[in-house]
Amino acid sequence: MTQAAKPAARPLSPHLQVYRLPLAAWLSITHRMTGVGLTLGTLLLTWWVVAAAYGPEAYGRFQGFISSPLGYLFLFGFSVSLFYHLCNGIRHLLWDVGKNFEIAATNRANVIVIVGTLVLTAIAWFLALR
């Protein structure tokens, strides 16, 4: 009978509980999540268009929902997702053409994406609530 080979004495890959993801990785994960959120938000836009086509009663139901606190929460989440996905998508386009791969440039772009998302969302909501 043969003996099993001894495992090589080499370090294991760091586990997710030990390894700290950089901000760029978190932004990449969030980019995917906001893409899913935008897809779900499109259902809300579809409901709006269909309600408008079906007449005043259907549109009134939609208006009742969208003007509720839950409706405002959905709209706020959709707008944050939209502006985040836009800002991060521009960053990805720059990466596709080979720009901003240095660590300092990536860190600066991370901050620009976050600040851009907050500023664009604040402007949109300020203008919408006037």
C-alpha positions as CSV (number, residue, x, y, z in Angstrom):
1,M,0.0,0.0,0.0
2,T,1.4,3.4,-0.9
3,Q,1.5,6.4,1.4
4,A,-0.3,9.6,0.7
5,A,1.9,12.4,-0.3
6,K,2.6,15.1,2.3
7,P,1.0,18.4,1.7
8,A,3.5,21.1,0.6
9,A,4.3,23.6,3.4
10,R,3.2,26.7,1.6
11,P,1.0,29.6,2.8
12,L,-2.7,29.5,2.2
13,S,-4.5,32.3,0.5
14,P,-5.9,34.9,2.9
15,H,-9.5,34.3,3.8
16,L,-12.1,37.0,3.4
17,Q,-12.3,37.4,7.1
18,V,-8.6,38.3,7.2
19,Y,-8.1,40.1,3.9
20,R,-9.2,43.7,3.7
21,L,-10.6,44.6,0.3
22,P,-9.5,47.9,-1.1
23,L,-12.0,50.7,-1.8
24,A,-11.8,50.0,-5.5
25,A,-13.0,46.5,-4.9
26,W,-15.9,47.7,-2.8
27,L,-16.8,50.2,-5.5
28,S,-16.7,47.4,-8.1
29,I,-19.0,45.2,-6.1
30,T,-21.3,48.1,-5.5
31,H,-21.3,48.8,-9.3
32,R,-22.7,45.4,-9.9
33,M,-25.3,45.8,-7.2
34,T,-26.5,49.2,-8.5
35,G,-26.8,47.6,-12.0
36,V,-29.2,45.1,-10.5
37,G,-31.0,47.9,-8.7
38,L,-31.4,49.9,-12.0
39,T,-32.8,46.8,-13.6
40,L,-35.4,46.5,-10.9
41,G,-36.0,50.3,-11.0
42,T,-36.9,49.9,-14.7
43,L,-39.9,48.0,-13.5
44,L,-41.0,51.1,-11.7
45,L,-40.6,53.2,-14.8
46,T,-42.5,50.6,-16.8
47,W,-45.4,50.7,-14.3
48,W,-45.4,54.5,-14.7
49,V,-45.7,54.3,-18.5
50,V,-48.3,51.5,-18.4
51,A,-50.3,53.4,-15.8
52,A,-50.3,56.5,-18.0
53,A,-51.5,54.5,-21.0
54,Y,-54.3,52.7,-19.0
55,G,-56.0,56.0,-17.9
56,P,-56.6,58.2,-15.0
57,E,-57.5,55.5,-12.5
58,A,-54.4,53.4,-13.0
59,Y,-52.2,56.6,-13.1
60,G,-53.8,57.7,-9.8
61,R,-52.9,54.4,-8.2
62,F,-49.3,54.9,-9.4
63,Q,-49.2,58.4,-8.1
64,G,-50.6,57.3,-4.7
65,F,-47.7,54.8,-4.4
66,I,-44.9,56.9,-5.7
67,S,-45.9,59.8,-3.4
68,S,-45.9,57.5,-0.3
69,P,-42.8,57.3,1.9
70,L,-42.0,53.9,0.4
71,G,-42.3,55.3,-3.1
72,Y,-39.9,58.1,-2.1
73,L,-37.5,55.6,-0.8
74,F,-37.6,53.7,-4.1
75,L,-37.1,56.9,-6.0
76,F,-34.2,57.9,-3.8
77,G,-32.5,54.5,-4.1
78,F,-33.1,54.5,-7.9
79,S,-31.5,58.0,-8.2
80,V,-28.5,57.1,-6.1
81,S,-28.0,53.9,-8.1
82,L,-28.3,55.8,-11.4
83,F,-25.8,58.5,-10.5
84,Y,-23.4,56.0,-8.9
85,H,-23.5,53.7,-11.9
86,L,-23.0,56.7,-14.2
87,C,-19.9,58.0,-12.3
88,N,-18.4,54.6,-11.8
89,G,-19.1,53.7,-15.4
90,I,-17.1,56.7,-16.6
91,R,-14.3,55.5,-14.4
92,H,-14.5,52.1,-16.0
93,L,-14.4,53.7,-19.5
94,L,-11.2,55.5,-18.5
95,W,-9.8,52.2,-17.3
96,D,-10.8,50.6,-20.7
97,V,-8.6,53.1,-22.5
98,G,-5.7,52.5,-20.2
99,K,-5.9,55.5,-17.9
100,N,-5.8,55.8,-14.1
101,F,-4.2,52.5,-13.3
102,E,-1.7,54.0,-10.8
103,I,-2.6,53.5,-7.2
104,A,-2.8,57.3,-6.5
105,A,-5.0,57.9,-9.6
106,T,-7.3,55.0,-8.6
107,N,-7.7,56.3,-5.1
108,R,-8.4,59.8,-6.4
109,A,-11.0,58.3,-8.9
110,N,-12.6,56.4,-6.0
111,V,-13.2,59.6,-4.1
112,I,-14.5,61.4,-7.2
113,V,-17.0,58.6,-7.8
114,I,-18.3,58.8,-4.3
115,V,-18.4,62.6,-4.2
116,G,-19.9,62.8,-7.7
117,T,-22.7,60.4,-6.7
118,L,-23.5,62.4,-3.6
119,V,-23.5,65.8,-5.4
120,L,-25.5,64.6,-8.4
121,T,-28.1,63.0,-6.2
122,A,-28.4,66.1,-4.0
123,I,-28.8,68.3,-7.0
124,A,-31.4,66.1,-8.6
125,W,-33.5,65.9,-5.3
126,F,-33.1,69.6,-4.7
127,L,-34.4,70.4,-8.1
128,A,-37.2,67.8,-7.9
129,L,-38.5,69.0,-4.5
130,R,-38.6,72.7,-5.4
